[in-house]
Amino acid sequence: MSRADQIRAAVVAYVDSFNRRDRDSFLGLFADGVVQIDPVGSPPNVGRDALAAFWDNLYAQTEAVDFRIVDLFVTGDEAALLFHITQLTEGGATEVDGIDVFRVDEAGRISMVHGYSDADHVKQRGGGR
């Protein structure tokens, strides 16, 4: 597998873990000491335990996540993912468009994730499931 394919596979597995609501797969994608800043400007989540808390918080508030890859760019040891997410809750849905930037180590593990979105790219929709 080429380095670019290895990075692509890590990002696709990241997206799939959300769609399958698979916490163990999600956590298994990360290198020791992974740093996630989502959104950029917020305090970082450092290490798998912090990402487990991020996951648990998300799914405590969300019934389901539909995470779609709009486009994916791979250069060097990084990837930029253009995405569209729909989070379903009892009260309706939240749609988010944004970009996640990943760094993937030589072992194919994600070592860094930076999430970019802003209020102009977050839409609330009424009428839950």
Secondary structure, DSSP 8 states (H G I E B T S, - for coil): --HHHHHHHHHHHHHHHHHTT-HHHHHHTEEEEEEEESSTTS--EESHHHHHHHHHHHHHH-SEEEEEEEEEEEETTEEEEEEEEEEEETTEEEEEEEEEEEEE-TTS-EEEEEEE--GGGEEEEE---
